[in-house]
Amino acid sequence: MKLWLRRTHLALALISGLFLLIISVTGALLIYAKDLQHLMQADKWLVTEHAKHRNYNELIAHVQQQTGQPVHFFMPETNPTLAWQFKLADNSYVSINPYTNDILYRYQSTDTLYGFTLALHRWLLWQDNDGNKPLQNWVSVCALMLIINLLIGFYLWVKPNKRLKRLAIKPSAKLRVLLYQLHTVLGVYLFIPLILIAFTGMAFNWKSATQTVLEFVTVSHIEQRPTPPSIVANPTATPRYTMAINNAHAVFQHAPLYRVYLPQKADQALAIRVKNPGESHAFSWVWVNPYTAKVINAFDASKTNVTTQAWHFKYAFHIGNFAGPVVQFLWLLLTLSLSFFVISGIYFWLKRLKRNKSH
């Protein structure tokens, strides 16, 4: 049994090792990618703060006029020194100074450090002409193999006697022995957080399956947000975006705006996402008629049940963005530890191959 588990442990590492290395390095880089992006290309992402940004109607009209593309959504920034990002109907983006209307940069998501790294991390960059991501499921399979390997490794440590003695690290030991000790000890201590990070990563792709697991463990159900309401189409009316967004924001006036989704069809409402106090990420919504500026419906995700809150927490947990810079740095080390486990595991295998050949 032990020999079979060791061979399985090795086989899974060899199959997924290269991809896990990429996921490890890109995951670590993503923690600080936006900060690095702002530092290296300040002219594209940073602006000088003014008293007040231009009204929403003016900003939207200017972007659409200058790009020749309808705006799909835009992201206001709570930091007054950051440019706002607009996504256009052709899937390109523009970075705009909200105080002057100046377009600072037009780009595809993968043109940026953050976007390129995110695409490599989540679906290994490859996207076909139809927008499909053929390797996205493979990334989730690798995350699942990592969870299985962590469980096998933990079992191999906990099953024999004197398991606590095997948590000792001797710095004076030979390299192979020292690496083995570090591999074992770090694997035991990081066992739970690495499993949770892998599971939350899978949740972005295998949503239904991971939701089912969470609901089974918590014996409860995830509350879904309401279906976006429809409005009576009025093709001759002019959208009143500024008033509509302000009225929508007034519903949760202490919640920062996260995204504003413009209607793409005549009967669609304008929708805003906000982050209410107590939320780990922006999962609250308000829908408003863009022509009358009347609020139609709202969803306060901060008042949902514990299971829903846990489900919503997955994003903040996965990237370590929930308790300040100290936790972010710990997540950096956690993410890079995956590279150590893969490299050290393959090192042991190569050493064993060499030793077997010599005999």
SERO-4910 file (N, C-alpha, C, O; in steps of 0.05 Angstrom, whole numbers):
BEGIN
 pado doro    nc1    nc2    nc3   cac1   cac2   cac3    cc1    cc2    cc3    oc1    oc2    oc3
  Met    A     17    -24      0      0      0      0     17     25      0     13     44    -16
  Lys    A     38     26     18     55     49     20     70     53     -6     73     76    -15
  Leu    A     80     32    -18     95     34    -43     77     44    -65     85     61    -81
  Trp    A     52     34    -66     33     43    -87     27     73    -84     26     87   -104
  Leu    A     24     82    -59     18    110    -54     42    128    -62     38    149    -73
  Arg    A     66    118    -56     89    134    -64     92    136    -94     98    158   -105
  Arg    A     86    115   -108     87    115   -137     65    133   -149     70    148   -168
  Thr    A     42    133   -137     20    150   -145     28    179   -140     23    197   -157
  His    A     39    184   -117     48    211   -110     68    222   -130     66    245   -139
  Leu    A     87    205   -138    107    213   -158     94    216   -186    101    236   -200
  Ala    A     77    198   -194     65    199   -220     49    225   -224     50    238   -244
  Leu    A     33    232   -204     17    256   -205     35    281   -207     29    300   -221
  Ala    A     57    280   -192     76    303   -192     89    306   -220     92    328   -230
  Leu    A     96    283   -232    108    284   -258     89    294   -280     96    308   -298
  Ile    A     64    285   -278     43    293   -298     37    323   -296     34    336   -317
  Ser    A     34    332   -272     25    360   -268     47    380   -261     42    404   -260
  Gly    A     71    370   -257     93    386   -246     98    412   -262    100    434   -250
  Leu    A    102    410   -288    108    434   -304     86    455   -302     91    479   -299
  Phe    A     61    446   -303     38    464   -302     36    476   -274     30    500   -271
  Leu    A     41    460   -253     40    471   -226     62    492   -221     58    511   -206
  Leu    A     85    488   -234    106    508   -232     97    534   -244    102    555   -232
  Ile    A     85    533   -267     75    557   -280     53    571   -263     54    595   -259
  Ile    A     35    554   -252     14    565   -235     25    577   -210     16    598   -200
  Ser    A     46    565   -199     59    575   -174     72    602   -179     67    621   -164
  Val    A     88    604   -200    102    629   -205     83    651   -213     86    674   -203
  Thr    A     64    645   -230     45    666   -239     26    674   -216     19    697   -213
  Gly    A     19    655   -199      2    661   -176     17    680   -156      5    699   -145
  Ala    A     43    675   -153     58    693   -135     61    721   -148     58    741   -134
  Leu    A     65    722   -174     68    748   -188     42    764   -187     42    788   -186
  Leu    A     19    750   -189     -7    763   -190    -13    779   -164    -27    799   -165
  Ile    A     -1    771   -142     -6    785   -117      3    814   -119    -10    831   -107
  Tyr    A     24    819   -133     35    846   -135     36    856   -164     48    877   -169
  Ala    A     23    842   -183     25    849   -211     15    877   -217     27    892   -232
  Lys    A     -8    885   -205    -19    911   -210     -1    933   -199      3    954   -212
  Asp    A     10    928   -176     29    948   -164     53    952   -182     62    974   -186
  Leu    A     64    929   -192     87    931   -210     80    945   -236     95    960   -247
  Gln    A     56    939   -246     46    951   -271     45    982   -267     54    996   -285
  His    A     34    990   -245     31   1019   -240     59   1032   -237     63   1055   -246
  Leu    A     77   1017   -225    104   1028   -221    119   1031   -247    133   1051   -252
  Met    A    117   1011   -264    133   1010   -289    121   1027   -311    135   1037   -329
  Gln    A     94   1031   -311     81   1046   -332     62   1067   -320     38   1066   -325
  Ala    A     73   1084   -304     56   1104   -289     39   1121   -308     17   1129   -301
  Asp    A     50   1127   -331     35   1145   -350      9   1132   -360     -8   1146   -370
  Lys    A      7   1105   -358    -17   1092   -369    -38   1086   -347    -61   1080   -353
  Trp    A    -29   1087   -322    -47   1078   -300    -51   1098   -278    -71   1096   -263
  Leu    A    -34   1118   -276    -36   1137   -254    -44   1165   -264    -36   1172   -286
  Val    A    -59   1179   -248    -68   1206   -255    -64   1225   -231    -60   1216   -209
  Thr    A    -65   1251   -237    -63   1271   -216    -91   1276   -205   -110   1281   -220
  Glu    A    -94   1275   -179   -120   1278   -167   -131   1306   -170   -116   1326   -167
  His    A   -156   1308   -176   -170   1334   -178   -194   1333   -158   -199   1313   -145
  Ala    A   -208   1355   -157   -230   1356   -138   -253   1337   -144   -265   1325   -126
  Lys    A   -259   1334   -170   -282   1317   -178   -278   1306   -206   -268   1320   -223
  His    A   -286   1281   -210   -284   1270   -236   -307   1280   -254   -327   1291   -244
  Arg    A   -304   1277   -280   -325   1285   -299   -351   1268   -294   -349   1246   -284
  Asn    A   -373   1278   -302   -398   1262   -297   -398   1238   -316   -384   1237   -336
  Tyr    A   -413   1218   -308   -413   1192   -321   -422   1194   -351   -410   1181   -368
  Asn    A   -442   1210   -356   -451   1213   -384   -429   1223   -401   -425   1214   -424
  Glu    A   -414   1242   -391   -392   1254   -407   -370   1234   -412   -359   1232   -434
  Leu    A   -362   1220   -391   -341   1200   -393   -348   1178   -413   -332   1171   -430
  Ile    A   -372   1168   -411   -381   1146   -428   -383   1156   -457   -373   1142   -476
  Ala    A   -395   1179   -461   -397   1190   -488   -370   1195   -501   -366   1190   -525
  His    A   -351   1205   -485   -324   1211   -495   -310   1185   -504   -298   1184   -525
  Val    A   -311   1165   -487   -298   1139   -493   -310   1127   -518   -295   1118   -536
  Gln    A   -336   1128   -521   -349   1116   -544   -343   1132   -569   -340   1120   -591
  Gln    A   -341   1158   -567   -335   1174   -590   -307   1170   -599   -301   1168   -623
  Gln    A   -288   1169   -580   -260   1167   -587   -252   1139   -597   -234   1136   -614
  Thr    A   -266   1118   -588   -259   1091   -595   -276   1080   -617   -269   1060   -630
  Gly    A   -300   1091   -621   -319   1081   -640   -331   1055   -631   -342   1040   -648
  Gln    A   -330   1049   -605   -341   1024   -594   -360   1030   -571   -354   1048   -555
  Pro    A   -382   1015   -568   -399   1018   -544   -384   1009   -519   -367    991   -521
  Val    A   -390   1021   -497   -378   1013   -471   -394    990   -460   -419    991   -458
  His    A   -380    968   -452   -393    945   -440   -396    950   -409   -417    948   -398
  Phe    A   -373    956   -397   -374    964   -368   -349    981   -362   -331    982   -378
  Phe    A   -350    994   -339   -326   1008   -331   -322   1005   -301   -341    999   -286
  Met    A   -298   1010   -292   -290   1006   -264   -280   1032   -252   -257   1040   -256
  Pro    A   -297   1045   -236   -288   1069   -222   -268   1060   -200   -270   1038   -190
  Glu    A   -250   1078   -193   -230   1072   -173   -235   1088   -147   -241   1112   -148
  Thr    A   -232   1074   -125   -234   1088    -99   -208   1104    -94   -209   1125    -80
  Asn    A   -186   1095   -105   -161   1109   -103   -161   1132   -123   -162   1127   -147
  Pro    A   -161   1157   -114   -164   1180   -133   -141   1184   -152   -142   1200   -170
  Thr    A   -119   1170   -148    -95   1173   -165    -94   1151   -187    -74   1150   -202
  Leu    A   -114   1134   -188   -114   1113   -208   -133   1120   -231   -155   1130   -227
  Ala    A   -124   1114   -255   -142   1117   -279   -164   1096   -278   -162   1076   -265
  Trp    A   -186   1103   -291   -209   1084   -293   -206   1067   -318   -195   1076   -338
  Gln    A   -216   1043   -316   -214   1024   -338   -242   1019   -350   -261   1013   -335
  Phe    A   -244   1021   -376   -269   1016   -391   -265    992   -409   -246    991   -423
  Lys    A   -284    974   -408   -284    951   -427   -303    958   -450   -326    966   -445
  Leu    A   -294    954   -475   -310    960   -498   -322    935   -510   -315    913   -503
  Ala    A   -341    940   -528   -356    917   -541   -338    899   -557   -344    875   -560
  Asp    A   -315    908   -567   -296    891   -582   -276    877   -564   -257    865   -574
  Asn    A   -281    877   -537   -265    864   -517   -238    877   -512   -221    866   -498
  Ser    A   -234    901   -523   -211    916   -516   -217    934   -492   -241    936   -484
  Tyr    A   -197    946   -480   -200    963   -457   -187    990   -462   -170    993   -479
  Val    A   -197   1011   -448   -183   1036   -448   -179   1045   -419   -196   1041   -402
  Ser    A   -156   1057   -414   -149   1069   -388   -153   1099   -392   -141   1111   -409
  Ile    A   -170   1111   -375   -178   1139   -379   -174   1156   -354   -179   1146   -332
  Asn    A   -165   1180   -358   -164   1199   -335   -192   1210   -330   -203   1224   -347
  Pro    A   -204   1204   -307   -232   1212   -303   -236   1241   -298   -258   1251   -297
  Tyr    A   -213   1256   -293   -215   1285   -288   -213   1301   -314   -224   1323   -315
  Thr    A   -200   1290   -334   -195   1306   -359   -207   1293   -384   -207   1305   -405
  Asn    A   -217   1268   -381   -227   1253   -404   -205   1242   -423   -212   1231   -443
  Asp    A   -180   1246   -416   -158   1237   -433   -156   1207   -433   -156   1194   -411
  Ile    A   -156   1194   -456   -151   1166   -458   -121   1161   -457   -106   1170   -474
  Leu    A   -112   1147   -437    -83   1143   -432    -73   1118   -447    -49   1117   -454
  Tyr    A    -90   1099   -452    -79   1073   -463   -103   1057   -472   -123   1054   -458
  Arg    A   -101   1046   -496   -120   1026   -506   -106   1000   -509    -85    998   -521
  Tyr    A   -118    978   -499   -103    953   -497   -122    929   -497   -145    931   -491
  Gln    A   -110    906   -503   -123    880   -498   -114    871   -470    -93    879   -461
  Ser    A   -130    855   -457   -124    848   -429    -96    835   -427    -82    840   -407
  Thr    A    -88    819   -446    -62    805   -445    -38    823   -452    -16    814   -451
  Asp    A    -44    848   -460    -22    867   -465     -9    877   -439     13    888   -440
  Thr    A    -23    874   -417    -13    884   -391      0    862   -375     -5    838   -380
  Leu    A     17    869   -357     30    849   -340     10    833   -325     11    809   -323
  Tyr    A    -10    847   -313    -30    833   -297    -47    815   -315    -51    792   -308
  Gly    A    -56    825   -337    -74    810   -355    -60    785   -367    -71    764   -368
  Phe    A    -35    789   -375    -19    767   -386    -15    745   -365    -18    721   -370
  Thr    A     -7    754   -341     -2    735   -320    -27    720   -311    -27    696   -306
  Leu    A    -49    735   -310    -75    723   -303    -83    702   -323    -93    680   -316
  Ala    A    -80    708   -349    -88    689   -370    -70    664   -369    -80    642   -373
  Leu    A    -45    667   -363    -27    645   -361    -34    628   -336    -32    603   -337
  His    A    -41    641   -315    -47    628   -289    -74    612   -291    -75    590   -281
  Arg    A    -94    624   -303   -121    612   -302   -126    593   -325   -139    573   -322
  Trp    A   -115    599   -349   -120    581   -371    -95    577   -389    -98    571   -412
  Leu    A    -72    582   -378    -46    578   -391    -45    592   -418    -33    583   -437
  Leu    A    -59    615   -420    -56    635   -441    -70    628   -467    -79    646   -482
  Trp    A    -72    602   -474    -82    595   -500   -112    599   -502   -128    588   -487
  Gln    A   -120    615   -522   -148    621   -527   -152    619   -557   -138    633   -573
  Asp    A   -172    604   -566   -176    601   -595   -192    624   -606   -200    642   -592
  Asn    A   -198    623   -632   -211    645   -646   -240    649   -637   -251    671   -640
  Asp    A   -252    629   -625   -280    631   -615   -281    640   -586   -303    641   -574
  Gly    A   -258    645   -574   -258    654   -546   -257    631   -526   -257    636   -502
  Asn    A   -255    606   -536   -253    583   -518   -225    581   -507   -206    590   -519
  Lys    A   -223    570   -483   -197    566   -469   -193    536   -465   -200    525   -444
  Pro    A   -181    523   -485   -178    494   -485   -164    482   -460   -170    460   -452
  Leu    A   -145    498   -449   -129    487   -426   -141    494   -399   -129    487   -378
  Gln    A   -163    508   -398   -174    517   -373   -181    493   -355   -176    493   -331
  Asn    A   -194    473   -367   -201    449   -351   -176    435   -342   -176    423   -320
  Trp    A   -155    435   -358   -130    422   -350   -118    435   -326   -106    422   -308
  Val    A   -120    461   -324   -110    476   -300   -125    466   -275   -113    462   -254
  Ser    A   -151    463   -278   -167    453   -255   -160    424   -249   -159    416   -225
  Val    A   -155    408   -269   -146    380   -265   -120    380   -249   -116    363   -231
  Cys    A   -101    397   -257    -76    399   -242    -80    407   -213    -66    397   -195
  Ala    A    -98    425   -208   -105    433   -181   -116    410   -165   -110    406   -142
  Leu    A   -133    394   -179   -144    370   -166   -123    350   -160   -123    338   -138
  Met    A   -104    346   -178    -82    328   -174    -64    337   -150    -54    321   -135
  Leu    A    -61    364   -148    -47    375   -125    -60    368    -99    -47    360    -80
  Ile    A    -87    371    -98   -102    364    -73    -98    334    -66    -93    327    -43
  Ile    A   -100    317    -87    -96    288    -82    -68    283    -72    -64    267    -54
  Asn    A    -48    296    -84    -21    292    -76    -16    302    -47     -1    289    -32
  Leu    A    -28    324    -40    -26    334    -12    -38    314      7    -26    309     29
  Leu    A    -60    302      0    -73    283     17    -56    257     20    -52    247     42
  Ile    A    -44    249     -3    -26    225     -2     -2    231     15      6    215     32
  Gly    A     11    254     11     34    262     26     29    263     56     45    255     72
  Phe    A      6    274     63     -2    276     91     -6    248    103      3    243    126
  Tyr    A    -18    231     88    -23    203     97      4    189    101      8    175    121
  Leu    A     22    192     82     48    179     84     64    189    109     80    174    120
  Trp    A     58    214    117     71    224    142     57    214    167     71    207    186
  Val    A     31    214    167     16    209    191     14    179    198     10    171    221
  Lys    A     17    162    177     12    133    181     33    120    199     26    106    218
  Pro    A     59    123    193     79    109    210     81    121    238     70    142    244
  Asn    A     95    106    256     99    116    283    120    138    283    134    143    263
  Lys    A    123    151    306    143    172    310    140    195    290    160    206    280
  Arg    A    115    201    283    110    221    263    120    249    272    129    265    255
  Leu    A    117    255    298    126    281    308    156    285    306    166    307    301
  Lys    A    171    263    309    200    264    307    208    271    278    229    283    273
  Arg    A    191    263    259    197    268    231    190    297    223    190    303    199
  Leu    A    183    313    242    178    342    236    202    359    243    201    383    243
  Ala    A    224    345    249    249    359    256    265    366    230    265    350    211
  Ile    A    278    389    230    295    397    208    323    401    218    327    416    237
  Lys    A    342    387    206    370    389    215    386    404    193    392    393    172
  Pro    A    392    430    198    406    446    178    433    435    170    443    440    148
  Ser    A    445    419    187    472    408    182    471    383    165    492    373    157
  Ala    A    447    373    159    444    348    144    453    352    115    455    375    105
  Lys    A    459    330    101    465    331     73    442    343     57    419    342     66
  Leu    A    448    353     33    428    367     17    404    350     12    381    360     16
  Arg    A    408    325      4    385    308     -2    367    304     23    343    305     21
  Val    A    380    299     46    365    295     71    351    320     80    328    320     88
  Leu    A    365    343     77    353    368     85    329    375     68    308    384     78
  Leu    A    332    371     42    309    376     24    286    358     30    263    366     29
  Tyr    A    292    333     37    270    314     44    256    323     69    231    322     71
  Gln    A    272    332     89    260    341    114    242    366    109    220    368    120
  Leu    A    253    384     93    237    408     87    212    401     71    190    412     77
  His    A    214    383     53    191    374     37    170    362     55    146    368     52
  Thr    A    178    346     75    159    333     93    147    354    112    122    355    115
  Val    A    164    369    125    155    387    146    137    409    135    115    415    145
  Leu    A    146    422    113    130    443    101    104    432     90     83    445     91
  Gly    A    105    407     79     81    395     69     60    391     91     36    394     86
  Val    A     69    384    115     50    380    137     39    406    146     14    409    151
  Tyr    A     56    426    150     47    452    160     29    468    140     11    482    147
  Leu    A     35    464    114     21    480     94     -1    463     81    -14    472     61
  Phe    A     -6    440     91    -26    421     80    -53    434     76    -64    433     54
  Ile    A    -64    445     97    -92    456     96    -93    481     78   -110    483     61
  Pro    A    -76    502     83    -79    526     65    -74    520     36    -88    531     19
  Leu    A    -56    502     29    -52    495      1    -76    481    -11    -83    486    -34
  Ile    A    -88    463      4   -113    450     -6   -135    471    -11   -148    469    -31
  Leu    A   -138    489      8   -159    510      5   -153    528    -19   -171    536    -33
  Ile    A   -128    536    -22   -120    552    -45   -126    538    -71   -136    550    -90
  Ala    A   -119    512    -73   -124    497    -97   -154    494   -102   -163    496   -124
  Phe    A   -169    489    -80   -198    485    -83   -212    511    -92   -229    511   -110
  Thr    A   -204    534    -81   -216    559    -89   -208    566   -118   -223    579   -132
  Gly    A   -184    558   -126   -176    562   -154   -194    546   -173   -202    556   -194
  Met    A   -200    521   -165   -217    504   -182   -246    516   -183   -260    513   -203
  Ala    A   -254    530   -162   -281    541   -160   -287    562   -182   -310    566   -189
  Phe    A   -266    575   -192   -270    595   -213   -278    582   -240   -291    595   -256
  Asn    A   -270    557   -243   -276    543   -268   -298    522   -264   -318    522   -278
  Trp    A   -295    505   -244   -315    484   -239   -334    494   -217   -334    484   -194
  Lys    A   -350    513   -224   -367    527   -205   -388    508   -192   -390    507   -168
  Ser    A   -402    494   -209   -424    477   -199   -414    455   -180   -425    450   -159
  Ala    A   -392    442   -188   -381    420   -173   -371    430   -145   -376    417   -125
  Thr    A   -356    452   -145   -345    462   -120   -367    474   -102   -365    472    -78
  Gln    A   -388    485   -114   -411    494    -99   -424    471    -84   -431    473    -61
  Thr    A   -427    449    -99   -439    425    -87   -423    415    -63   -434    407    -43
  Val    A   -396    415    -66   -379    406    -44   -383    424    -20   -386    415      3
  Leu    A   -383    451    -24   -386    470     -2   -413    466     11   -415    467     36
  Glu    A   -434    463     -5   -461    460      7   -463    434     22   -477    433     42
  Phe    A   -450    413     13   -450    387     28   -436    390     55   -446    380     75
  Val    A   -413    403     55   -397    407     79   -412    424     99   -411    419    123
  Thr    A   -424    445     90   -437    464    108   -467    458    113   -479    471    130
  Val    A   -477    438    100   -505    430    103   -524    454     99   -542    458    115
  Ser    A   -519    469     78   -535    493     72   -532    499     42   -517    485     28
  His    A   -547    519     33   -547    525      5   -536    553      0   -540    571     17
  Ile    A   -524    557    -23   -514    583    -31   -537    599    -42   -551    590    -60
  Glu    A   -541    623    -32   -562    641    -42   -552    654    -67   -531    667    -68
  Gln    A   -569    652    -88   -562    664   -114   -573    692   -115   -595    698   -104
  Arg    A   -559    710   -129   -570    737   -133   -594    736   -151   -596    717   -168
  Pro    A   -612    755   -149   -636    755   -166   -628    757   -196   -607    767   -203
  Thr    A   -646    747   -213   -643    750   -242   -645    780   -249   -663    793   -239
  Pro    A   -626    790   -265   -628    819   -273   -655    825   -285   -665    811   -302
  Pro    A   -668    847   -275   -694    854   -285   -693    866   -313   -673    877   -321
  Ser    A   -715    864   -327   -718    876   -354   -733    903   -351   -747    907   -331
  Ile    A   -730    920   -371   -744    945   -371   -760    947   -397   -755    932   -416
  Val    A   -778    966   -398   -792    971   -423   -774    987   -442   -765   1009   -435
  Ala    A   -769    976   -465   -750    989   -484   -761   1016   -493   -785   1019   -498
  Asn    A   -743   1035   -494   -750   1062   -503   -728   1073   -521   -711   1088   -513
  Pro    A   -729   1064   -546   -706   1070   -565   -702   1100   -571   -681   1108   -580
  Thr    A   -723   1117   -565   -720   1145   -571   -709   1161   -548   -702   1184   -551
  Ala    A   -709   1149   -524   -700   1163   -500   -670   1164   -498   -656   1146   -509
  Thr    A   -659   1184   -485   -630   1186   -481   -623   1176   -453   -636   1184   -433
  Pro    A   -604   1158   -450   -596   1147   -424   -587   1169   -405   -572   1187   -413
  Arg    A   -596   1168   -381   -588   1188   -360   -569   1173   -341   -575   1168   -318
  Tyr    A   -545   1167   -351   -526   1150   -336   -518   1162   -310   -517   1149   -289
  Thr    A   -512   1188   -310   -502   1200   -285   -523   1198   -263   -517   1190   -241
  Met    A   -548   1206   -269   -568   1204   -249   -575   1176   -241   -579   1169   -218
  Ala    A   -575   1158   -261   -581   1130   -256   -560   1117   -237   -567   1103   -218
  Ile    A   -535   1122   -243   -513   1111   -226   -513   1123   -198   -509   1109   -179
  Asn    A   -518   1149   -197   -519   1162   -170   -543   1151   -154   -540   1147   -130
  Asn    A   -566   1147   -167   -589   1136   -152   -584   1108   -143   -591   1100   -121
  Ala    A   -571   1092   -161   -564   1065   -154   -545   1064   -131   -548   1048   -112
  His    A   -524   1081   -132   -504   1081   -110   -516   1090    -84   -507   1082    -63
  Ala    A   -537   1107    -85   -550   1117    -60   -563   1094    -45   -567   1096    -21
  Val    A   -570   1072    -58   -582   1049    -44   -562   1038    -23   -570   1031     -1
  Phe    A   -537   1036    -31   -516   1027    -13   -494   1048    -12   -473   1045    -23
  Gln    A   -500   1071      0   -483   1094     -2   -456   1091     12   -438   1107      6
  His    A   -453   1072     29   -428   1068     43   -411   1046     29   -390   1038     39
  Ala    A   -421   1037      6   -407   1015     -9   -393   1027    -33   -406   1040    -50
  Pro    A   -367   1023    -35   -352   1033    -59   -362   1020    -85   -368    996    -85
  Leu    A   -363   1035   -106   -370   1024   -132   -347   1006   -142   -324   1013   -139
  Tyr    A   -355    983   -153   -335    965   -163   -336    964   -194   -316    968   -207
  Arg    A   -360    959   -205   -364    959   -234   -391    971   -240   -410    968   -225
  Val    A   -392    984   -263   -418    994   -274   -422    981   -301   -406    985   -320
  Tyr    A   -443    965   -304   -449    951   -329   -471    966   -344   -493    969   -334
  Leu    A   -464    975   -368   -483    989   -384   -501    969   -399   -491    947   -406
  Pro    A   -526    975   -404   -544    957   -418   -534    952   -447   -527    971   -461
  Gln    A   -534    927   -455   -526    920   -482   -549    915   -501   -546    912   -525
  Lys    A   -574    914   -489   -598    911   -504   -618    932   -495   -616    943   -473
  Ala    A   -638    937   -512   -657    959   -506   -673    953   -481   -682    972   -468
  Asp    A   -677    928   -474   -694    921   -450   -678    914   -426   -689    904   -406
  Gln    A   -652    919   -426   -635    913   -403   -632    937   -385   -632    960   -394
  Ala    A   -631    931   -359   -627    952   -339   -597    958   -336   -580    941   -343
  Leu    A   -590    981   -327   -563    987   -319   -557    973   -292   -574    974   -274
  Ala    A   -534    961   -289   -528    947   -264   -502    957   -252   -482    962   -267
  Ile    A   -501    959   -226   -476    966   -213   -470    945   -192   -487    934   -178
  Arg    A   -444    939   -189   -434    921   -168   -420    938   -147   -404    956   -154
  Val    A   -426    933   -122   -413    948   -100   -404    928    -79   -413    905    -77
  Lys    A   -386    938    -62   -376    922    -39   -387    934    -13   -377    954     -4
  Asn    A   -407    921     -2   -419    930     23   -400    924     46   -384    906     45
  Pro    A   -402    940     68   -387    934     92   -393    905    101   -416    896    102
  Gly    A   -372    890    108   -374    862    116   -370    843     93   -368    819     98
  Glu    A   -369    852     68   -363    834     46   -333    832     41   -318    851     45
  Ser    A   -325    808     32   -297    804     25   -291    814     -3   -268    820    -10
  His    A   -311    816    -20   -309    825    -47   -335    837    -56   -355    835    -41
  Ala    A   -336    850    -79   -361    864    -87   -380    844    -99   -378    836   -122
  Phe    A   -400    835    -83   -420    817    -93   -449    828    -90   -468    814    -95
  Ser    A   -451    853    -81   -477    865    -79   -484    880   -105   -466    890   -119
  Trp    A   -510    880   -112   -518    891   -138   -541    911   -135   -557    908   -116
  Val    A   -543    930   -154   -566    947   -156   -573    950   -186   -555    953   -202
  Trp    A   -598    947   -193   -607    950   -221   -625    975   -223   -641    980   -205
  Val    A   -621    991   -244   -635   1016   -247   -642   1020   -276   -627   1012   -294
  Asn    A   -665   1033   -281   -673   1040   -308   -655   1063   -318   -656   1084   -305
  Pro    A   -640   1059   -339   -622   1081   -348   -636   1105   -360   -623   1126   -363
  Tyr    A   -661   1102   -367   -676   1124   -379   -691   1141   -359   -693   1166   -361
  Thr    A   -702   1128   -338   -717   1142   -318   -701   1146   -293   -708   1162   -275
  Ala    A   -678   1132   -290   -660   1133   -267   -674   1122   -242   -666   1128   -219
  Lys    A   -695   1106   -246   -709   1094   -223   -697   1067   -216   -693   1049   -233
  Val    A   -691   1063   -190   -680   1037   -180   -702   1016   -182   -724   1020   -173
  Ile    A   -694    993   -194   -714    971   -198   -711    950   -177   -731    940   -167
  Asn    A   -686    942   -171   -682    920   -151   -653    923   -140   -636    936   -152
  Ala    A   -649    910   -117   -623    910   -105   -618    884    -90   -637    871    -82
  Phe    A   -593    877    -87   -585    852    -74   -562    858    -55   -540    865    -64
  Asp    A   -566    854    -29   -546    859     -9   -533    833     -1   -544    818     15
  Ala    A   -510    828    -13   -496    802     -8   -485    800     20   -478    778     29
  Ser    A   -482    822     34   -472    821     62   -491    809     81   -484    802    104
  Lys    A   -517    806     73   -537    795     91   -544    766     84   -564    755     94
  Thr    A   -528    754     67   -533    726     59   -524    707     81   -510    715    100
  Asn    A   -530    681     78   -523    662     99   -493    655     99   -478    664     81
  Val    A   -485    640    118   -456    634    122   -444    620     98   -422    625     90
  Thr    A   -459    601     87   -449    586     64   -444    604     40   -424    602     26
  Thr    A   -462    623     36   -459    642     14   -435    660     19   -420    666      1
  Gln    A   -432    669     44   -409    686     51   -383    671     46   -363    682     37
  Ala    A   -383    645     54   -359    628     50   -353    626     20   -330    627     11
  Trp    A   -374    622      4   -370    620    -25   -359    646    -37   -342    646    -54
  His    A   -370    668    -28   -361    694    -37   -332    700    -28   -318    716    -41
  Phe    A   -324    688     -6   -298    693      5   -276    680    -11   -252    686     -8
  Lys    A   -283    662    -29   -263    646    -44   -243    664    -59   -220    657    -60
  Tyr    A   -253    686    -71   -235    703    -87   -214    716    -69   -190    715    -75
  Ala    A   -223    729    -48   -205    743    -30   -185    723    -17   -162    729    -14
  Phe    A   -195    699    -10   -177    679      2   -157    669    -18   -133    666    -12
  His    A   -165    664    -43   -147    653    -63   -123    671    -68   -101    662    -72
  Ile    A   -128    697    -68   -106    716    -74    -94    728    -49    -76    745    -51
  Gly    A   -104    720    -25    -93    731      0    -99    760      5    -84    773     19
  Asn    A   -122    769     -5   -129    797     -3   -151    800     18   -173    809     11
  Phe    A   -145    793     43   -166    796     63   -157    805     90   -173    809    108
  Ala    A   -131    810     94   -122    819    120    -97    835    119    -80    835    137
  Gly    A    -94    850     97    -72    869     95    -47    857     82    -46    834     74
  Pro    A    -25    874     82      0    866     68     14    842     80     28    828     66
  Val    A     11    838    106     25    815    119     15    789    108     30    771    101
  Val    A    -12    787    106    -23    762     95    -16    759     65    -11    737     56
  Gln    A    -16    782     50     -8    780     22     20    769     19     26    753      2
  Phe    A     39    777     37     66    767     36     67    737     43     81    722     31
  Leu    A     51    729     63     49    701     70     39    685     47     48    662     42
  Trp    A     19    696     32      8    682      9     29    680    -13     29    660    -28
  Leu    A     46    700    -15     68    698    -34     86    674    -28     93    659    -46
  Leu    A     93    671     -3    110    648      5     95    622      2    107    602     -7
  Leu    A     69    622      8     53    597      5     52    589    -25     56    565    -31
  Thr    A     48    608    -42     46    602    -70     73    592    -81     74    573    -97
  Leu    A     95    605    -73    121    596    -82    129    569    -70    146    555    -81
  Ser    A    117    562    -47    124    536    -35    116    513    -53    128    492    -53
  Leu    A     95    518    -70     87    497    -89    110    491   -108    114    468   -116
  Ser    A    125    512   -117    148    507   -135    168    490   -120    180    472   -132
  Phe    A    173    495    -95    192    480    -80    184    450    -78    201    433    -82
  Phe    A    158    445    -73    149    417    -71    153    403    -98    161    380    -98
  Val    A    147    416   -120    149    403   -146    179    398   -152    186    376   -160
  Ile    A    196    418   -149    224    415   -156    238    395   -138    253    379   -147
  Ser    A    233    396   -112    246    377    -93    236    349    -98    251    330    -96
  Gly    A    210    346   -104    200    319   -110    212    307   -134    219    283   -134
  Ile    A    215    323   -156    228    313   -180    258    307   -175    269    289   -186
  Tyr    A    270    324   -158    298    319   -150    302    292   -137    321    278   -144
  Phe    A    284    285   -119    286    259   -105    283    236   -126    297    216   -124
  Trp    A    264    240   -144    260    220   -165    285    216   -182    292    193   -188
  Leu    A    297    238   -191    321    236   -207    344    223   -192    359    207   -203
  Lys    A    347    229   -167    367    217   -150    363    187   -148    382    171   -149
  Arg    A    338    180   -145    331    151   -142    337    136   -168    347    114   -168
  Leu    A    330    149   -191    336    137   -217    366    133   -220    375    112   -229
  Lys    A    381    153   -213    411    151   -215    422    129   -198    440    114   -206
  Arg    A    411    127   -174    421    107   -155    413     79   -165    430     60   -163
  Asn    A    389     76   -176    381     49   -186    398     41   -211    405     17   -214
  Lys    A    405     60   -228    422     54   -251    450     46   -243    462     29   -256
  Ser    A    460     58   -222    487     52   -213    489     24   -201    510     12   -200
  His    A    466     13   -193    465    -14   -182    459    -34   -205    457    -58   -200
***
